[in-house]
Each structure stands twice: as structure tokens, then as C-alpha cells.
Amino acid sequence: MKDYSGYLLDLDGTIYRGEEPIPEAVAFVKKLKDRKIPYLFVTNNSTASPEEVAGRLQNMGVPCEEEHVVTTSMAAASYIAREAINQTAFIIGENGLKQAIHSAGFQDEAENPGFVVVGLDRHVTYDKLAKACLAVRNGARFISTNADVALPTEKGFMPGNGAITAVITVSTGVQPTFIGKPERIMIDEAVNRLGLSHEETVLIGDNYDTDILAGIQAGLDTVHVATGVTTVEELASKSQPATYNVSSLSEWKI
């Protein structure tokens, strides 16, 4: 195992399962803090603010402050701020996304926005989708926080942001720029926030199709931890394996 200067960590399936913390993962993050090794949590959740994510982790005993969190909303805001000519956006999403986009200096605009930015919106309406489609057809840049089509809940799988985004894509024929995992945009943003090189940073996650692929696409070494979505047997069938595979984070030595 190589020594790394910084760590990117997934959340659900890696640090906790639903509402239950994974003890080995909590102990691992405490070691990172004690040894002053930089770490960030990277999440495709666009609905929560960094403060809310940090609060949830703190309640589970995980050392986390707001500055330890990178959400796909934050990465989307940074991305459009770099790309912007027209500093306006039509937003489909909840408070986490709206807060991030507004903090980046963007004004709400429905008629002729520079960007349409879509995140999970559990109160989405036909009117919102129609306005987004009209704006995209009129030339607005189309951004989506993540492509997850299904969202696991205690009731089963619910429509995810990818499903909402697909309505606009099907209607307009325009593909969005996706920000979150498995794309590399959010990962690059997180590495930049660490102030390290990609070679010095490792990404740890449980889901091959989001976490591990994101790390691979960003040029990071990756650690698959078998505490969540992707099993060891499923991992063995992948053509691009993770750099390392562990059953739990108690096996990873720092």
C-alpha cells in the first residue's frame, strides 16, 4: 500500500449505511484527523448544504467540519462560475443547490438564463421542466449535478436526479454536462481544494460505477471498500479494477 498525502471519501456505503455509521470507517477518519492527513468527503447529494452534511456526520461520531465537504452542488457552482459569460441561472433543485449557485454570484432567471442547472428536486413540477426546456432550446448551457437515475430509500428506489434530467434531454435533444461521480469534474474540484496533486491523492468508495470510475477517470488511485453497493465478486468482473480492494477500512493502514 502506497502512502498518500490526501484522501477523498465517499459517504453512503463507505462511512455509513443509511442512518448507521460503519465503525471501522469512523475509526479510520479519526486516524486521518489525528495524523493531520487532509481529507474531504465527496457526495453526489445536491440537496444538502455542507453544513448539513457535516452535522449529520458529527452526529455519527465522524470528525467533520463544513470545510471537509464537497457536494456536487458546490462543484457545479464552481464549474459554471469558471464558464460564465451570462451570470444568470434557472435552477431546478433544492436548497443545497440553490445556496451554492447563489453563493457563486448567480442571479435567478427563468426567461433567458445563461445556464440551466438541474439537481434532485422532490417538488419538481411540469412548469419547472417546461421552463428549463425552453431555456435550453434558447441556448442556455445545460448542467446536471449527477446522472443517478434511482435513489435508494427505506421504501425502495425512487426517481433520482438523472431521471429528472432525462426529461429535459429527451424533450430538447441536448445532453447536459454532468458534474458528479462518475464524471471527473467534482473529483478535480476536490483535489484542488486539498491543494495536492492527483498522484498524491487516493479515492475510497464502495460503488464501482460511481466512486471508483470517478477516481479512474480523474487519474487517481482508488480503494474499493466492500461495505456497500459493489461486491468483491462484481468487482472481479470489471475491466478496469480499483487499485486496491479491502473488505473494510480497518484493513487500510496509514
N, C-alpha and C positions, 0 to 999 in steps of 0.2 A: 504494500500500500504506500502510495506516494504521500508526502507531506504537502498540504495545500495551505495557502495563506488566507483563503476566504471560502465561505460556504453559502450556497443558495439552497433553501429548504422548501419543499412543498408542504402543504398543511394536511388536508384531509387524507387519511390513509398513511401518512408519514409521521405526523406529530400527534394526531388524534384520529379516532374513528367516530364520526358523528359528534356526540357530546362527551365522549370518553377519551381522556388523554392516554397515549401509549407510554407506559412508564419508562421504557428504555430510551424513547425519543426525548422525553423530558429531561432525563439524566444526561443525555448527550448534549443538549443545548446548554444545560448548566455547566458542563465541562468547557464548552466553547467560551462561555462568558468568563468563567474562572481563569481561563488561559489567555483571555483577551484576544481571541481569534475572531475576526469580523464575520458576521453572518446576517443574512436577510431572509425573510420569508416571502416567497413569490406565489401569488394566488391569482387564479382566473376569476375570482369573485369580484364583480364590478359593483355590487350593491352596497358593500360595507366600506366605511372610511378606514384609514389606517388606525385611527383612534379606537374604533370599534373592534377591529381585528386584534389589536394589541390588548384591549380589555378582555376579550374572550380568552386569549392565550394566558394572560396573567391569572385569570380565574382557574385555569388548569394547572397553575404552578410553573408555567413556562416563562423564562426570563425574556421579556419583550417590551420594547417601547415603540412609539409611533415610528421612529426612525429605522426600526428593524423591518418595516413592512413595505413591500412594493406590490400594489394591486394593478390589475390590468387597466383600471381607470386612470391611475397615476401615469402609467406608461403611455396610454392613449393621449392624455393631455400633453405630455412631453413631446410625443411624436407630432401632433398637429401644430404645436407651438413652433417647432422647427420648420414645418412645411408651410406655414400660413402666409397667405397674401391677404385674404379676407378674414378678419378676426371675429367671425360670427359662426355659430353652430346651431343646428337643430338637433336636440338630444332626445333620444328615446332611452330611458333608463331611470334608475332610482337615485337616491341622494348621494351615494358614493361616487357615481359617475358625474352627476351634475356639479357636485362640490369640486371635483378635480378639474373639470373643464372650465368652470368659472374662475377657479384659483389661477389658472393659466392665462387669464385675461380675456377670455372669450365671452361675447355677449350672445344672448338667446336671439335667434332669428328664424322664423318659420317660412317666410316668403322667398327669400333669396340668400340662403346661408352659404358660407364658404365650405362648410363641412356638414355632413350628416353623420352623427356618432351614435351607434346603437349598442346598448348593453341590456342585460336582463331587466325586463320591466314587467312586474307581476300585475300591473294595471294597464297594460298596453291596450289601445283602442284602434278601431278601424281608422278613425280620424288621424291619429298619430302616424299610422303606417301610410296613409294616403299622402299626408304632407311630406313624409320622408321620400316617398316615391317621386312626387312632383319635383322636389328639390334635387334629387339625384339626376332626374331627366334634364333638369335645367343646368347641370354641370357641377353641382356640389360634390366635393370629394367624399367618398363613401368609406367610413371607418367602422369596424366592429370590434368590440373588446375581445371576443373569443368565439370559437366555432362549435362549442359544446351543444349538441342538439338535444341532449337529455340531461336532466338534473336529478340526481338521486335524492329522495326524501323518505321520511318514515312511511309515507303512503305508497311509495313506488316511484318510478321515473316520471318526472314532469317535463314539459317543454323547456328547453334551455335557450340561451341566447342565440345559438346557431339556428334554431327553428324560427325565431323572430326575424333574424337577419335574412333567412331564406325567403321569406315573403317578399321582401324588397328586391332581392336578387332575381327571383322568378318574375316579378312584375316588370322590372326595368331591364333585365338582361345584363346588369352591371355587377361584377364581382367586387366585394369590399376588400380593403386591406385589413387583415386580421392582426391583432396586437398580441394576444395572449398565447400561452402554450397550446399547440406545439410549435408555433412560429417563434422566431428568434428575437423579435423586437423587444418584448418585455425582458428577456434574458439579458440582452445587450444593455438595456437601461439599468438593470440591477447590478451588473458587473461594473458599469461606470460609477454607480453610486458607491460601490465598495472601494473604488479607487485602485483597483487591481487589474492585471491583465487576465485574459481568458485562460491562459496557461496556468495561472496561479489559483484558479477558482474551480471548484467542483460543485456539481448539482446533485442533490439527493431527492429521489421521489419514488412513489410506489406505482405510478401509472405509466407504462411504457409509451402509450400512444399520445400522451400529453407531456409529462415531465421529461422522460428520457429522450424522446425525439426532439424536444426543445433544446436540451443540452447538446445533443449531437449536432443539430442544425446550427447552433451557435458556436460550435468548436470547443465545447467544454468536455472534460472528463465527467462521467456520470456514475452514480451509485444507485442501483435498484435495490430497494428495501421491500422484502416480501411481507409487508404488514397491511397491504391494501388491495388495490384492484388487480394488478397483473401477477399471476402466479409464476413460480420458478419454471414450471412446465411450459407455460405460454412464452416465457422469456426465451427459452431454448430454441423456439421456432423462428425467432426474429433474425432477419438477415444482417441487421446492424445491432449487435449486442451492446448492452451497457458496459462500461469499462470495468465495473465491479458489481457483484451481486452478493447481498447479505440477507440473512433471514430476519435480523433486527439490528437496530443501531448499537446494540451492546457489542456487536462484533467489530464495529469500526473503531480503530484505535487512533487517538490523536495525542 
